[in-house]
Amino acid sequence: MPTATPLSYELLVHSIVDYAIYMLDAHGRIVSWNKGAERILGYRPDEVIGQSAAMFYPAAERRAHREEYALAIAARVGRHAEEAWRVRKNGHRFWAYVALDAIRDEHGELIGYAKMLRDMTDRRMAEEKLRESERRFRLFVNSVSDCAICMLNVEGLVTEWNHGVRRVNGFQAEDVVGRHYATFFAPEDVETGLPRRLLDEARAEGKAAAECLQMRSDGSRFEACVIVDAVHDQSNRLLGFALVIRDVSERRDSERHLEEARAQLFQAQKIEALGQLTSGIAHDFNNLLQGIIGSLEVARLRAGQGVLPDTVRFIDNAHSAADRAATLTHRLLAFARRQPLVTRSVDVRESILGMEQLLRQTIGESITLRLDFPREPCLVLCDPHHFESSLLNLAINARDAMRDGGLLAITIGQLDNAGSPPQVPHLARGRYVAIAISDNGCGMDEATLKRAMDPFFTTKPKDHGTGLGLSMVYGFAVQSGGSVRIRSEPGRGTTVTLYLPTGQATESVAVPEPPRPRKLEGQPTILLVEDEPAVREPVALRLREMGFAVIEADNGYRGLEILRSPQPLDLAIADIGLPGINGRMMIDKAPPHRQGLRVLFTTGYADSWVLQQGPPLREGMDMLTKPFDMGALLSKIYTLAGVD
C-alpha cells in the first residue's frame, strides 16, 4: 500500500486554516501547532509549544481537570471527542468541537496524541435557532475515520488517502490511489463536469464545495458534502488539493422526517383550532336547542289544550331559535372550510358587530371585549368568510395570551397610504381600512415577534392549543390586496392590525320576499330522496299542498330504481349525504333518458365544500343548504322547473 511522505502530511495539516490541529506528547504537552490553531486560538507556536493543552480550557474546567480526564479516556479507548467552551488568547470564549486521538508506536506504546479543534460558535447559534444539526467536520489525518480525506495532485489524481475513505466510500487504497477523484462521483455528475469545476474553483478561489451524490465501491450511492481545498507551499506554488468527503444521508433523512412532522403538526393545529371554536360556541348552541325543544313541548301541550295563541307564539320562538342555530352552524362551517377567496364589498363594521356575541363566547367571561367603531360604514374588498375566520383566530390568540383575564379591543380606522414615504412599508399606495385587534396579555419579545408569521412556529404549551397561526391571517390579508402589522412588547400585550383595501359602496338591492304559497297549474312530478323522515315528510306534505305530485324515496338505491323506471319526472330533490350511494352518485348513475332531469341537491355541509368533492354542477342543477324554509325551497323549485 502506498504511504504518504511526512512532508505531504505536514503540508496537508498546515494548509487547513479552519481547524486547529496540533500534537501532544504522552504527558499532554503541545509539541506542534498548525496555522489553523494560530488563527483560532490566537497563540503563536512559540507561546504554546511545551505548554499543557489545558491552557485553552475555562478556569472551572481546569480546576476540574477536564484535560487530564480527556487524555485518560483517549489513552484507554483510543479516542475522546466533545463539544465544549474554550478560551482564546484574548480571553474570549468560543464553542468548539474538540477531538483527541491516542497515537501509539508499532509496539502499542503510547507516544502522544493528535488533537483537532474547530470553532463551532456560529454553527451552534444556527443549531439553536433552526433546531437541527448542520455539517460537522472532524478533520484528522490517518486517525480520523468520520470523513474521507485524500490528497490530490494538480490533475486531480489521488496520491494519499486516509482510512475514512474505506469507511465512507468503501474503497481500498489500491482502488483509489493513482486514479482520478471523479471515481467517487455519480456518473451523471461526471458527465456534467462537476469534478472538474470543483478543481477549477478551488484553484482560483482556494476552496470549493458541493453537495452531490457519491459512489461506494459496491455501486450504491449516498448524499455527500464534498470540499476541495487548494494546498500551496511557502512560495504559494500549488502542490495539489485536499479533498474531504462526508456522508450527509442521515441528515437529509432527518430533514425529510422533520418536514413531514411539521406538516402533520400544522394539520393538527388546524384541527385543534376548529375544536376550540366548536367548544366556544357549544354553550350558545345548546341554549338554542333547549329553546327549540322547550318551545315545541309547550306548543304541543297548548295545542292539545286548544290554546291557539300560545301554540303559535311558542312555535315562532322555536323557529327563531332554529334560525339562530343555523347562523351559528354556517359560521362554523365557513371558519373550517378551505376555499378560494370570493372577494366582494364588505362592511367590516357590521360584520364584526354581527359576530360580537360569538366573540364574547370565544374569549370567555374573564376577558372584556371593547369595540371602537366609527358610525359610518367601513367598506373593504375581501372574502367575508375568511375575514371572520381571521378575526376569530386573532381573538383566540389574544385569549390565550390573557390567561388571567384582560381586555380585548377591536378598533376600526382609515389609512391613506398614498404619501411619500408611505405610512406602512411594503403596502401598496392607496386607501385602506385598518382593523386593530389589541390585547394586554403577555406579549412577545423581539425574537418571537420575528418568527410570529412562521406557520410552524408556536410558543404555546401543548395543552393550551395553538390556533391556525398568524400565517393564515397574513395570507388572507395579502391575497386581499392588504397586509398585516404586529406590534408587541413583553408584559404589555400585542396589537395585530389588518389593512384591507377600501371597497366601493354598492347600490342596495332589495331582498326578495319568499314566494307566496300558491297552487300550480297542472301537477309537476317531483322525486324526493331523503333518508331522514323528519326532513322528508314535512317537505313532501307541503309540496303536495302546493300542487306537486311527490314520489318519496328514503335512500339512494330506491331513488335510482325510480330514475331507471319509465315514471315521468319533472324534478328531483336529492340529499347529498345519503347513506350508501349518496345523492350526487345516484344522479350520476341515472340512465340516459334522465340526463336532462332538473335536480336540486340539499346538504347539511357548506355548499362550497360539497362542490369541491366532485365535478361541477351542470346546467339544470342547483344546491340548497340545510336548514331551509319552504320559501327558499319553493324559490329554487320554481326556478328549476321553469314555473313563473
Disulfide bonds with the S-S distance in Angstrom:
none
